[in-house]
Amino acid sequence: MPLRLFLRGAVGLLAGSLLCMGAHSILAQTSETETTPAQGVAALSPFIDVHAHMDHVDSERSVQAAMDAMKGENAARIIFLPSPWTPEDKDRFDFEFFVSPVKKHPDKLAFLGGGGSLNIMILQAVRSGDAGSEVQQKFRERAEEILRQGAIGFGEITPEHLPSAASPSYQTAPPDHPLLLLLADIAARHNVPIDLHMEAIPETMPLPASLKSPPNPPQLRANIAAFERFLLHNPRAKVVWAHAGTTDNTGYRTPDLCRRLLAAHSNLYMEIKMDPLNPGKNPPMESGKIKPEWLKLFQDFPDRFVIGSDQFYPQAGSGQQRWQAVVLLFNQLPVDLRRKIGTENALRVYFGKH
């Protein structure tokens, strides 16, 4: 989502119950990392943030802001990716916008590509009904070019995006659309992940009363069965379902659904995100503590979760940041689980390290 839109929702944000209830106990537990109230509470263990965004005006400034923030966060690496743009977005950009400053820090930063091009091509194909050979050839060429330029995967791609105050566009594409299946084949061939933003809709349903139509349609189409067909199409394609714990406007992205899908599809991974502005309908924390059903899910699938804060750089406002919210959850995990979710899984999925 564009930073200028995120700012609208972030202005005036209070520190929130997570920070109020979790910060002092965490500070008392550790001497591993020095922090100050201005910096927030650092992660007890290093972590790789696989999902971060930047200012659409000045990529150099965004990269420098991220580099400055990493020590205070105890972040080992940050992976940038373009938002999932639509053809109508005037501020849209893809990896070319930030590739130069990111490449100046190869040991700390990396990037995905396609949110400003592949995602748009998918939406255009859905609208036109044309996913023929010529469209597929152009899509393939663009995907290959993204990887040639140094991207370590594809994203942010969205089969189902419901508008919010921070990101007002509605986007939809069948998860088993021919271009998405093609992207899975390309990703599998190169051993790189696909980052997907998708609301969970197990069956066709009326639009939830909390959402407005327009811009949303009055009825939401089922997508979980098609998502499973996408996962099965090429089991070697690593698919990272973004925003577990927050992107849940329908109420169906529950620990039970996540558990079923993770058990059925060994190529499915999930990012953990906590959003102080939009906690979703099944947040993993309550009163500053991890809910038992979410903790059990993380423990039962320790190799399938990564940290994806969805943080924007430079950080907006004076309230609690997204990285801070997810770190307060991360710090409650057992040490071995923190190591896996914090670094080991990301190194394997995104960097091919075992």
N, C-alpha and C positions, 0 to 999 in steps of 0.2 A: 504494500500500500504506500502511496506517496507520503513523504514526511510532512508536507504542508497540511495534509488531511489528518495525519496522526496528531499533529500539534493541537488541532481544534479540540480533540477529545482529552488531550493530556494536560491542558492548561488548568491549573487549580487543583490538580490531583492531590489528595491527602496521602499521607504515608501508608495508611491502610492497616487492617488488622494483622496481616502477615508480619509486617515489619514491627508493629508495636508488640506483638506477642512472642515473636521468634528471635528478635535481634539480640536482646540482652542475654538470653540463655546461651545462644550460640557464641557470643563474645566471651562468655565465662568459660566455655568449654575448651577453647583453643588458644594456643600461643603460636600456631604455625604461620599465621599471616597477620600483619599489623593492619588495622583499619582505623578510620576516623568516621564520625557521624556523616561528614560530607561525602565520604567515599562509599558508605554503605558497608554491608557485611560481606566480606570476601568468602569465596568457596573454601571449605576446609581442605579439599583436594583439587589439584588442577583439573580443568575441564576444557573440552573443545566445544565451542558454540558453533553448531553447523548451520545456523539460520540467522543471518543478520542483514540489515538493509542500510541504505545510506541516503543522504541528502541528494535530491535530484538536481541541485544547482552546482555543488562544488564537491567533487569526489575526493580531491586532495585533502580538503578540510575534514571530510568524513573519515578517511583512512587515518589521518593523524589523530582524530578524536578517539578512534578505536584503539590505536596503539597506546595512547596516553591512558586509556581506561583499563587496559588488560592487567596491569600489575595490581591495581586495586580490586579487580574482580577475581584475580588468580586464574585468569583464562590462559590456556596454553596456546590456543589458536582460535581464530575467528574465520568463518567461511561466509563470504558475502554472496548474495544472489539478487537478481532483479525481481521486483514484484511481478505478479501475474497481470500484465496489462491487457487492455482491450484495444480494438482498432480506433475507438473514439478518444482515448486518453491522449491529450496533447503533450503531457510531460513524460511520456513513456520513453524508456531506454532499455538497452540490454547491456551485456557485459562490456562492450566497447567503451562505455562511459567511464568505467572504473578500472579497466584492466591494467593500465599503466601504473597508477599508484599502488595497486595491490601487489603487482609483481615486484615492487621494490622491497617487499618484506616476505620472501618466499618461505622463511622458517616460521612465520607467525600468521600469515594470511593466505587464503585461497579463495576460489570463486566458482560458482556455478553459472550457467547461462541458459537462455531460452525464454525467460519470463516476458521479455520484450519483443520476442520474435516467434518462437515456436508456439507459445500460448496463443498468440494472435492468429497464427496460421490455423491452429486447431479450431478456434472460434469461427473464423471465416469459412472453413470447410463445413462446419456444422450448419452455419446459416445458409450457405449456398447449396448444400447437399452434394458438393463435388469433392470427393476424396479419391479421384482417379489417379492414373499413373503419372500424369504431369504434375499434379499437386504433390503426390508422394515423392517424386524425384526432387522437387524444390525443397521439400521438408527435409529429406535425407541430406541434401547438400548443405543446408543451413546447420543441421545438427552436427555433421562432420566438421564443419568449419569452426563451430563453437569449441569442439574438443581440440582441434589443431591449434587454436589460440591459447590453450592452456587451462580451460575449464576442467574441473574434476568431476563433473556431472551436469545434470539438467535440472532446471528449476527457476523460478517457482511456477509450476504448472497446476491449473485448477480445473478439475472436472465439475466442481460445484462450489460456487462462492456466493454467499448471501451478503448483501450490503450491511454495513454498520456505520456508525458515526465516523469512524476512522478510515473506512474504505467503502465508498458508496456504490460500487458497480456490482450488478448481478451478472454472473457468468455461469454457463452450464455447457457441458459436453458429455456424451456418454463415456464412461470410463473405458469401455471396450471399442471406442471409435477407431477406425483404421489407422489414423495418424498416431494415436496413443499406442496401439499395438506395434506399429512401426518403430516408435521411439523405444519401446521395451526391447525390441530386437537389436537396435543400435546400441543401447546401454549395455545389454548383455554381451555383445561382441567386444565392447571396449572395457568391460568390467567396471562401469561407473554407475552411480545411483541416479534415480529420478526422485525429485522432491515434489510431492503432491499435496495440494491444499484441497480438501474435500469434506463437505458436510456429510454426515451419515444419514441416509434415508433408506431404511430397509424396505419400505413399501410406499407406494404413492400416497400422499397425505395432503390435507389442506395446509395452507401456509399458517404457521403458528401465529396466534393472536398478537404476540409481541412484535411481529414484523409487519411492514406495510407493503401493500400492492397498489400501484407500482412503487418502486422499481422491481420488486419481487413479483413473480407470477402468483396467481391465486392458489395454484396447486403445485406441489413439488413432486417430481418424478423419482421413483425408486432408483437407487444406484448401487446398492451393496452387491446384488447378484452380478451386475455388470463389472463391478470392481473385482470380484472374485474371478470372473472370466479373464480380466486383464492380468491378474496375478498368475493365473494358470497358463496364460498364453506362452510365456517364456519364463520358466522358473529360475533361470539364471539371471534374470533382470532384478537388481536390487531396488526395491520400491520403499521409499521413506515417506510415510504418511505424517504430514506436518501437524503440529499444534495439538497433540494429545493433551486433554485437560482443559482446553479453552475453545477451540473451534467446534462448538456444539450448540448451535442455535435450535436444533431440532429436538435435543434431549436424548438422542439415540446413541451417541458415542460413549457408551457406558463401559466400565471395566469388563462386563460380561461379553459385550460385542467384541471388544479388543482381544479378549482372551480367545474367543472362538476363531477369529481370523488369524491370530498369531499361531494358534495350534494347527490350523489347516494349511498355512502358507509359509514355508520356511524362508521365502524371499521377501517377506514383509517386515519392515522396521518402523519404529515410531519415534518422533521427536516429542520430548516433554517440554511444554510451555506453560507458564503461569502469567496471566495478564491482569494487573490490578484494575484496569478499566473495564474489561469484559471477561469475567471468570468462567463463562459458559454455564451450562446446566448440570454438568457432572464434574465439578472441579476436584482435583486430587487432594486438596487441603481444606480443613475446616478448623476454625479457631486456632490457626497457626500450626496445625499438625497434619501430617499425612493421614488420609483415611486408610483404614486397614485393608479395604478391598483393593485400593490402588497399590499399596505397598506389597501386598501379596502378588499382584500382577507383575510388578517389577522384579520381585524375587523369583517368580516362577519362569520368567523369560528374561534373565539377566543379560543375554547377548543381543537383545532386540531393541533396546532403547538407547537414545542419544539425547543430548541437550540441544534444543533449538529455541533460543529465547525470543526470536523475532524482534530483537532490539534494533532501534534506529540510532545511527551515529551521524552527527553529534546527538547526545542524549537530550531529550526535550523536557522542559519544565523542571520543577524542583521537587516533585513527588517521587514516589517509589518507581523505579525503572523495571522493565520486564526482566532484564538479566538478574536484578536483585530478587525479584519474586521467585524465579525458578531456583536461584541459589539457596534461598531459605528452605525450599523443599529438598534440594540436593544435599544440603548439609545434614539432613535427618536420616539419610540412608546409611546402612552399615558400611564400614570401610571398604570391604571387598566389592560391594555393589557400586559404591561411588567410583571406584577405580574402573570398573567395567563400563558403566554408563557415562562416566566423565571423559575417559580418553580411549580405552581399549576398543570399544565398539566403533567409535568414529574413525580411528586409525585403520581398522579393518574394512569398514564399509566405504569410506571416502578415499583412503590413501592406499588400500590394498596391502596393509601390513598385518601380518598374523602373529 
